[in-house]
Amino acid sequence: MQDLLFDFISKYVSLSEEEKNAIVSLNLFRSVKKGTILLQEGQKSRESYFVLKGCIRTYYLIDSEEKTTAFYTEMEALTPPSVISKTPSEYYISCIEDCILLVSNSDMEAEVNSKFPKFEIMCRKLSEELLAKERMDFDEFKTSSPEQRYLNLLQSRPDLIQRVPQHQLASYLGIQPQSLSRLRARILEKKS
């Protein structure tokens, strides 16, 4: 798994053996079972996640109904806003598949960044990319119909269609599961 991580990092910065060993020595890798809740609403956390294998999702619980806001799969990072604000989380993070995660906290990151400044550069680049992607995703969601959101998802993240339970996918798209079934049928009918 560490080779996957180092391949990903090499897209941003080159690492010396000393830097690779420093990362490995932090013991950041964690195997997590499907169904595990990593963060609950109201809980404080200092942990950030990087998905090496598997899928995690973020969701709110509103009037006893789960409202999925995002899915994170291989080579995607998530730092919950509550980590930055040092306040209780407003949402949940759970594993919808068995996962291998890289789990870090701000103390570890500060230590590594002080020893190896290029990590700070890489983290800044990653943060900028993530912010731009989330902005584009938000704008696309706000300006699209449910059908267009589904078609965009088919194009940009087709793996999610197979990996994610239909009710979670529907919630992510902002529709009811029955509406997703009808929408899929309509799209298939158009293709025939």
C-alpha positions as CSV (number, residue, x, y, z in Angstrom):
1,M,0.0,0.0,0.0
2,Q,2.8,2.4,0.7
3,D,3.9,2.1,-3.0
4,L,0.5,3.4,-4.0
5,L,0.9,6.3,-1.7
6,F,4.4,7.1,-2.9
7,D,3.3,6.9,-6.5
8,F,0.5,9.4,-5.7
9,I,2.9,11.7,-3.9
10,S,5.4,11.6,-6.8
11,K,2.8,13.5,-8.9
12,Y,3.5,16.5,-6.7
13,V,7.0,16.2,-5.2
14,S,9.9,13.7,-5.4
15,L,10.8,11.9,-2.1
16,S,14.1,10.8,-0.8
17,E,14.5,7.5,0.9
18,E,14.7,9.4,4.2
19,E,11.4,11.1,3.6
20,K,9.7,7.8,2.6
21,N,11.1,6.2,5.7
22,A,9.8,9.1,7.8
23,I,6.3,8.6,6.4
24,V,6.4,4.8,7.0
25,S,7.6,5.3,10.6
26,L,4.5,7.4,11.4
27,N,2.4,4.2,11.2
28,L,-0.4,6.0,9.4
29,F,-2.0,3.0,7.6
30,R,-5.2,1.7,9.0
31,S,-7.5,-1.1,7.8
32,V,-11.1,-0.4,8.5
33,K,-14.1,-2.6,8.1
34,K,-17.2,-1.8,6.0
35,G,-19.9,-0.2,8.2
36,T,-17.4,1.5,10.5
37,I,-18.3,5.1,11.5
38,L,-15.1,7.1,11.5
39,L,-16.8,10.3,12.8
40,Q,-20.2,11.0,14.4
41,E,-22.2,14.2,14.5
42,G,-21.3,16.0,17.8
43,Q,-17.9,14.2,18.1
44,K,-14.6,16.1,18.1
45,S,-11.8,14.8,15.9
46,R,-8.3,15.7,14.9
47,E,-8.1,13.0,12.2
48,S,-7.8,13.5,8.4
49,Y,-8.2,10.6,6.0
50,F,-6.6,9.6,2.7
51,V,-8.3,6.7,1.0
52,L,-5.8,4.1,-0.4
53,K,-8.4,1.5,-1.0
54,G,-12.2,1.5,-0.5
55,C,-14.9,4.1,-0.2
56,I,-16.1,6.4,2.6
57,R,-19.0,8.8,2.6
58,T,-20.0,11.9,4.5
59,Y,-23.6,12.4,5.5
60,Y,-25.9,14.4,7.7
61,L,-28.7,12.9,9.7
62,I,-31.7,15.2,9.3
63,D,-35.1,14.2,10.8
64,S,-33.8,10.6,11.0
65,E,-33.0,10.6,7.3
66,E,-29.4,10.3,6.0
67,K,-28.4,13.0,3.5
68,T,-25.3,11.9,1.7
69,T,-23.0,14.8,0.7
70,A,-19.9,13.1,-0.7
71,F,-18.1,9.9,-1.5
72,Y,-14.3,9.5,-1.3
73,T,-12.5,6.7,-3.1
74,E,-9.0,5.7,-3.9
75,M,-6.4,8.6,-3.8
76,E,-8.9,11.1,-2.4
77,A,-8.4,13.0,0.9
78,L,-10.8,14.3,3.5
79,T,-10.2,16.7,6.3
80,P,-13.5,17.2,8.1
81,P,-14.2,20.9,8.7
82,S,-14.5,20.2,12.5
83,V,-10.7,19.4,12.5
84,I,-9.9,22.9,11.3
85,S,-12.5,24.7,13.5
86,K,-11.8,22.4,16.5
87,T,-15.5,22.1,17.0
88,P,-17.9,19.1,17.2
89,S,-18.7,17.6,13.8
90,E,-21.9,18.4,12.1
91,Y,-21.9,15.2,10.0
92,Y,-20.9,11.6,9.9
93,I,-18.2,9.8,8.1
94,S,-18.6,6.1,7.5
95,C,-16.9,3.3,5.4
96,I,-19.2,1.8,2.8
97,E,-16.6,-0.7,1.9
98,D,-13.6,-2.3,3.7
99,C,-11.0,0.4,3.5
100,I,-7.3,1.0,3.8
101,L,-6.9,4.5,5.0
102,L,-4.0,6.8,5.8
103,V,-5.0,8.5,9.0
104,S,-3.1,11.6,10.2
105,N,-3.6,14.4,12.6
106,S,-2.5,18.0,12.7
107,D,0.4,17.3,15.2
108,M,1.8,14.6,12.8
109,E,1.4,16.9,9.8
110,A,3.1,19.8,11.6
111,E,6.0,17.6,12.6
112,V,6.5,16.2,9.1
113,N,6.1,19.6,7.5
114,S,8.8,21.1,9.8
115,K,11.2,18.3,9.0
116,F,10.4,18.1,5.3
117,P,9.1,21.4,3.9
118,K,8.2,19.9,0.5
119,F,5.3,18.1,2.2
120,E,3.8,21.4,3.1
121,I,4.1,22.4,-0.6
122,M,2.4,19.2,-1.6
123,C,-0.4,19.6,0.9
124,R,-1.0,23.2,-0.3
125,K,-1.3,22.0,-3.9
126,L,-3.6,19.2,-2.9
127,S,-5.8,21.6,-0.9
128,E,-6.0,24.0,-3.8
129,E,-7.0,21.2,-6.2
130,L,-9.6,19.9,-3.7
131,L,-11.1,23.3,-3.1
132,A,-11.4,23.9,-6.9
133,K,-12.9,20.5,-7.4
134,E,-15.4,20.9,-4.6
135,R,-16.4,24.4,-5.9
136,M,-17.0,23.0,-9.4
137,D,-19.0,20.0,-7.9
138,F,-21.1,22.4,-5.9
139,D,-21.8,24.7,-8.8
140,E,-22.7,21.7,-11.0
141,F,-25.0,20.3,-8.4
142,K,-26.8,23.7,-7.9
143,T,-27.3,24.3,-11.6
144,S,-28.3,20.7,-12.8
145,S,-31.5,18.8,-12.9
146,P,-31.5,15.4,-11.1
147,E,-31.2,13.7,-14.5
148,Q,-28.2,15.8,-15.5
149,R,-26.6,15.1,-12.1
150,Y,-27.0,11.4,-12.7
151,L,-25.6,11.6,-16.2
152,N,-22.6,13.7,-14.9
153,L,-22.0,11.1,-12.2
154,L,-22.1,8.3,-14.9
155,Q,-19.5,10.2,-16.8
156,S,-17.2,11.4,-14.1
157,R,-17.4,8.6,-11.5
158,P,-19.0,5.5,-13.1
159,D,-17.4,3.3,-10.4
160,L,-19.8,4.8,-7.8
161,I,-22.8,3.4,-9.6
162,Q,-21.6,-0.2,-8.8
163,R,-20.0,0.5,-5.4
164,V,-22.6,2.5,-3.6
165,P,-26.1,1.3,-2.4
166,Q,-28.9,2.9,-4.5
167,H,-30.5,4.7,-1.5
168,Q,-27.1,6.4,-0.7
169,L,-26.6,7.3,-4.4
170,A,-30.1,8.8,-4.6
171,S,-29.5,10.8,-1.5
172,Y,-26.2,12.1,-2.9
173,L,-28.1,13.2,-6.1
174,G,-30.8,14.9,-4.0
175,I,-33.6,12.6,-4.9
176,Q,-35.6,9.6,-3.5
177,P,-34.5,6.0,-4.4
178,Q,-37.8,5.5,-6.3
179,S,-37.0,8.6,-8.4
180,L,-33.6,7.3,-9.1
181,S,-35.1,4.0,-10.4
182,R,-37.5,6.0,-12.7
183,L,-34.7,8.2,-13.9
184,R,-32.5,5.2,-14.8
185,A,-35.4,3.6,-16.7
186,R,-36.0,6.9,-18.6
187,I,-32.4,7.1,-19.6
188,L,-32.3,3.5,-20.7
189,E,-35.5,4.1,-22.7
190,K,-33.9,7.1,-24.5
191,K,-30.9,5.0,-25.4
192,S,-33.1,2.3,-27.1
